[in-house]
Amino acid sequence: MTEQDWRIAESAEDWECGWEASERFQLRYFRALSLTEKLKAVEEMAEVAEHLQRRAWERRGHTANPVR
């Protein structure tokens, strides 16, 4: 799959969409990824989740690392 398959032309009038259309787009995009690309995407999502968890933990004044 090439990156160009999922690019929205800047000149497109309807490049903005609602929540439902956005969700469908993201699901179609993810489904079109190869297994390797899907695994990489899931790993990156896990890294983001860990980062956000760590930041929330620090904001609450905790010093220990909540991520195991």
URFENDA-V309654 format. One record per residue. N is the residue number from 1. RES is the residue in one letter. SS is DSSP state (H for helix, E for strand, L for the rest). Layout:
# URFENDA-V309654
n=N res=RES ss=SS
n=N res=RES ss=SS
This chain:
# URFENDA-V309654
n=1 res=M ss=L
n=2 res=T ss=L
n=3 res=E ss=H
n=4 res=Q ss=H
n=5 res=D ss=H
n=6 res=W ss=H
n=7 res=R ss=L
n=8 res=I ss=L
n=9 res=A ss=L
n=10 res=E ss=L
n=11 res=S ss=L
n=12 res=A ss=L
n=13 res=E ss=L
n=14 res=D ss=L
n=15 res=W ss=L
n=16 res=E ss=L
n=17 res=C ss=L
n=18 res=G ss=L
n=19 res=W ss=H
n=20 res=E ss=H
n=21 res=A ss=H
n=22 res=S ss=H
n=23 res=E ss=H
n=24 res=R ss=H
n=25 res=F ss=H
n=26 res=Q ss=H
n=27 res=L ss=H
n=28 res=R ss=H
n=29 res=Y ss=H
n=30 res=F ss=H
n=31 res=R ss=H
n=32 res=A ss=H
n=33 res=L ss=L
n=34 res=S ss=L
n=35 res=L ss=H
n=36 res=T ss=H
n=37 res=E ss=H
n=38 res=K ss=H
n=39 res=L ss=H
n=40 res=K ss=H
n=41 res=A ss=H
n=42 res=V ss=H
n=43 res=E ss=H
n=44 res=E ss=H
n=45 res=M ss=H
n=46 res=A ss=H
n=47 res=E ss=H
n=48 res=V ss=H
n=49 res=A ss=H
n=50 res=E ss=H
n=51 res=H ss=H
n=52 res=L ss=H
n=53 res=Q ss=H
n=54 res=R ss=H
n=55 res=R ss=H
n=56 res=A ss=H
n=57 res=W ss=H
n=58 res=E ss=H
n=59 res=R ss=H
n=60 res=R ss=L
n=61 res=G ss=L
n=62 res=H ss=L
n=63 res=T ss=L
n=64 res=A ss=L
n=65 res=N ss=L
n=66 res=P ss=L
n=67 res=V ss=L
n=68 res=R ss=L
